[in-house]
C-alpha cells in the first residue's frame, strides 16, 4: 500500500472552511429535543406490538440508490406529509452523499463508502435536521443499552404517531451479523414480541423487513424526528446544499478516509503502489465499490445551482456556474447532472476501457503500464473537481 498522499498543491487552502460551519456545531442543543414519550404506550420490552400503516420498498440499486440515508429521510418526509416534498437526489445532495467521493485506507471501517456513513453521529445529524427545519434527538447504541426501556418506549411512541425511527447500525453489530453486513442505515417501522421490525431494503418488489431481537445488546444508534422548528422549503434545502458543497469536497482526511479530489488522488496512488496486486485482496469491497459509486457521485450535483436560479432571480448567477460545471464534467451531465445510476459515461467508461472497471481482476493491476493509465484517469478527474471548486469560490457559493 502506498503512503498517504499529501494535499495537492492544486487544491488551495481557501477551498477548505476556516471553521466548521455553524450548523455543524448544533449537536449540543439537540440531545434532548424530541424525547417526549408516553409511558403507557406498549413497547417491545412490554410485549406490545405496532406497525406503520404503509411500508414501501427502499434502496433501489437499479435506480442508483447506493446511499441509504437519503431514502430514509425521504420515507420519513413522506410520513410527515410536508407540503414541500424533496426527492431522493435532493436529500443526497443536501447531506453530502452525492457530492464527495470517499476512499478508505482503513481496513477496520471498510464497510462504509459514503459521507453519511463515515460522519454518522450526533454532530452530523444536527446538521441534517437543521437543514430540514426539524428538532430531533440522537441516542448512541451505548445510551440505548443503558436506558433500553426508555428508548424502546420512545420507538413505540414514534410508531404510534406514524413516524419511523432512523437507525444506524454499528460496525460491530454488522460483524456480529445482527443485521446483513450491507445494512448501515435503515428504518424501524414496527415492533413485536421484544423485536424491532427494520425496513432494510427491497425484496420481491416490496419492503425487505428484518426482525431485530432487543433482548440482548442493541447495536444501533437511534435518531428520532422532533417538532418543526421552521417552515421547510425546497429553495432553502438547495441553498444549503450549494453552500455545503465546498465543505464536503474538502473534508480533511480522518482515520484513513479521504474525500473529494483527495480521495481520487489517494486511490490513484494506491493503484500505482500495488494495493490491488494481491490475489487475496477483496476487489469488490476494496475497489469495485468505489467504481460503483461513480454512478452516484459522478462529480458535482450541479442541478442544485440550476434549480436555485430557476426558483429565485437572486440566484441567477448560479445558472452560469451550472453551465461551467457541466463543461468540466460533460459526460456526467445527463438529466441536468442528477445522478440516476447511469453514470457509466466519463470516468466510468474510461476505467472500463483501461481494464480497471467495476469487475476488474487482480491481473489487471499487475501491469505497471495499465496501473499508470488508470491512475492518470483518476488524477485527471481530481483536477476537474479542483476546477469546479475554484468556480464555486469565484461565484461566492
N, C-alpha and C positions, 0 to 999 in steps of 0.2 A: 504494500500500500504506500502511496506517495505521501509526502509530508503535507501538512496543512498549507494551503496556498495563502499568501499574503494578499491583503486587499489590493486590487489592481489600481494602478495609477490613474486609469481612465475613469474611475468612479470617484469624483471629487467629494471631499468631506461634506460640502454643502448639501449633498443629496440626503445625508442622514440627519434625522431630527436632533437638534442640540439637547432637547429634553424629551422625556416621554410625554406624548400628548396628554392633555388634561383628562381626557375621557378614560385613559388607562390607569388613572390614579383613584378611580371611584370605588375600588373594592372595599375599602374601609367603611364606606357608607351603605353597603348593600347587604352586609352579613345577616341582619335581622329583618330585612324587608320581605314581605310576602310570607311570613311564617305563621299566619293565623291558622289554627286548626280547631276542629270540632271534636272534643274528646269523646262524644257519644257516637261518632262515626265508626261503623265497623271497619276493621283493618285486617291485613294479612295476619298480624300477630294474634288477633282475637278470633280468627277462623271465619271472618266475613268474606264477602265477595263483591266485586263490582267491575264493570267494563264500560269503556266508552261506547256510545251507541253506533258510531261509524268509524271503521278502521280500514284504511286503504293500504295497498302495497307501497313500498318505499324503495329508494336507492336503485333506480333502474339503470343498470350499467349500459344497456343498449342505447340509452339517451345521453351517455357520457356522465352520469351522475356518480362520479368516483368519490365524491366527498359527501359524508353523511350528515354533518351538522346543518348544511343549508336545507336539506329536506326535512330534518327535524323541526327547524324553525318554520318552514312552510306549512307543515302539518299543524303545528301549534297555532300559526296565524289563521289558518282555516277554521280552527276551533274557536278562536276569539271573535271571528266574524267582524273584523275591522272593515270599514268601507274601502280603504286603500289596500289592495292585495298584490304584494310583490310576487315575482316568480322565483323559481329555483336559482336562476343565474343572477338575479338581483341580490339575493341573500349571499350567494357565493362571492360576488364582487365586494359586497359590503364588509364581510368578515375576513377577507384576505385569501380565501382558498383558491379562487380562480385568478389571483393576481401574481402571487410569488411561487415559483418553483422551489421545492425543498429537496435538498440532497443530504443524505445521512451517512456519516462515517462511524457512527456509534452502534456496534452490534447489539447492545443491550436494549436499544429502542428501535430496532429495525422494522417493527410492526407499524410504525407511523409514517405517513407520507404527505402530510398537508399541514398548513398553518394552524388550522383549528385543532388538529391532533397534538401538535408539538406544544402549542401555547395553552392547552386546556388547563383551567384553573380559575380561581376567583377573580383575578385581575382581568383576565381576558373576557370573562363573561360580564364583568361590569361594563366593559366597552360595548359588548354585543347588545346588552339590554338597554344601555343608554342610547345607542343608535336607534333602537326600536321604540324609545319613549316609554319603557316599562320598568317598574320595580321588579326585583327578583330576589331569591335567596339561594345561596350556594352552600351545600354541605359536602365536605370531603368524605371519602369512604371511612376514614378514621372517626369522624364526627358521627356518621350514620351508625356505625357499630357501637359507639359509646352511648348513643341515645336511640337505640333501634326502635323501641315502641313509639317514641315521639315522631320519628321521621316516617315510619310506616303509616301512622295515623295521618300525617301530612300528605302522603301519597294518596291515601284513601279519600281525603278531603278534596284533593285536586281532581281525582277521577270523578268524584261525586258532583263536582261543578262542571264536568265535561271537558276538562283540560288534561292533556298528557303531561308527564314529567320527563324532562330530558335526563338521560343517564349517560355518563361517560365511564366506560369500563376500564379499570386499571390494567396495566400490562400484566401484573401478577395474576389477575383474575382470568385473563385470556390464556395465560400459560398453564393455569390450573384447569383450563377447559370448562370454567363456569359458563362461558358462552363460546360460540365458534370463534376461532382466532382472528377472523377478519372483522369482528364487531368492535368498533371503538365507541361511536355514538349510536344510541338507539333511543326509543321512546318506551316509557312504561305506559301501557294503555289499559291495564286492568290488574286485578289481584284475586286470588282464590286459594284457600287452604294453605296458608303460610307460604305462598308463592306469588311472585310478580309475573304478569304477562308482558313480555317485551316484544315490541314490533321491531324485528331486526332486518327486514328487507322485503323481498317478494318471492313467492313460491307458487307455481302453477297458476299464475295470473292474479293471485290475491296476496294478502298480507302474510308474511312469514313470522309466526308467533313462536316465542321461545319461553318456556316455563322456567323461572329462576327461583330456586329454593332460598328462602330467607332465614331458615332455621340455623344455618351456620354463619360464617363470615360473609358479609356483603362486600363484594369487590367493585363497588360503583360509587362515583360522585353523583350527587343528585342536584338538579337545577330546577327550581320552581318559579314559574312566572308569577308576578305580583300585579299590583294595581297600575293603572295607566298614569303616567307622570305628565304627559302632554299629548296633544294630537299628533298622530303619525301621518306623514305624507311621503309619497314616493320621491318628491323633489328633495326633501331633507335626507332621505336614505341615499340617493345618488350623490348629493353634495358631500355627505360624509364619506362615501366610498371613494370619491375622487380625491378628497383631501388626504385620505389614509393610504393611497397607493404608494407614494414615496416611502412611507413608513414601512409597509410590508416588504417592499422590494429592497430595503436597506437594513433589515433586521440584522443585528450582529450575530456572528457565529456563537452558538451555545451548545455545549456538550456534544460537539462533533456534528452538529446540524448547521447547514448553510442555506441561505435564502437568496432568491432572485439571481442576479448576474453572478454573484459569488458561488451559488450552487452549480451553475453551468461550468464555471472555471474549475471548481474543485472536482467535478465529475470528469472533466477533460483530463485533469492532472492525474487522477487515479487510473483512468484508462491507459494512459501512457506509462504509468508506474507499475502496471501489471496486476492490478487488483482482480481482474476477471480471468486471468490465465488459468488459475487452479481449477481442475475439473470438479473439485468438491464444493466450489462456490455455488450458492443458490442464485442462479442467474435471474429467476423471476423476482425474488424478494429484493435482490441487491442491484438489479439492472432493469429488468423488464418493466417493473412497476413505475420507474421514472419515465420510461418511454411512453407507457400507457397514460401517464398524467399529462404528457404533452398535448393530448387531445382535449384536455380540460383546463390547462394552464398554458395556452399557446403564446402568450405574450402579455399584452395589456388589454383588459376588458374595456376597450375604448368606447363601446356602445354607451357607457355611462356618460361620457362627455357629450355625445350626440343627443342623448335624451335630455340632458340638462339644457342644452342650447335650444332644443325644441320647446321645452316647458316654460322657459323664462328668458326674455331678451337680455336680462342682466348677465347671463352666462353665454352670450353669443360668441365670445372669444373661444369657448371650448369647441365650437364646431371646426375652427381652423386647426385646433390641436388634434381633434379626431382625424381630420384629413391627413395631417402629417404623420400620425402614428400608424395609420394603415398603409402608408407608403413604406414605412420601415418594416412592417410585417405584412407584405402584400399577400402572401399565401395563407395568412391566418385571419383573413377578413371576411369569410362567408357569414351571412346573417349579421352584418354590422359588428363583427368581432364578438358575437355572443358564442361562447364555446358550446358545442352541441354534440360532442363525441365524434365529430367529423374532422378533427384537426389533423388528418392524415396528409396534409399538404406540407409545404415548407420543410421545417427541420425533420419532422417525422419521415417524410418521403426521402429526404437526403440520407438519414440514418439507414433506412431500408436499402437504399441503393448501395450504400457502403458496406452492407453486411452487419451493421450494428443496430438493427431494428428490434422490434418487440420480441421476436423469438430467436435472437442471436445465440449462437453456440460458442462454447469455450474456445474452439479452434479459431474463431474469428479474431480473438484477442491475442492470439499468439503470433500474429503478423504485425510487426512493428510499423510497416508502411500503412496497413489498414488502420491501426490504432492512431497514428498521427493524423490521418484524414478525418476519422471520427472526432477526435479531439478538436481539430481545426473547425469543424462544423459547429461544435458546441461553443467554442470561444467566439466564433463569428456571431452566434446568437446572443451571447452575453454582451458583446459590443453593441448590438441593436437595442438591448434593454438599457444600456447606458445612454444611448441617444434619446430614447423615449423619456428617461428620467430628466435629461437635460431640457427637453421640450416642456415637460411638466413644470420644472423650476422656472423656466422663462415665462410660462403662462400664469405663474403665481398660483398654481394649484394648492 
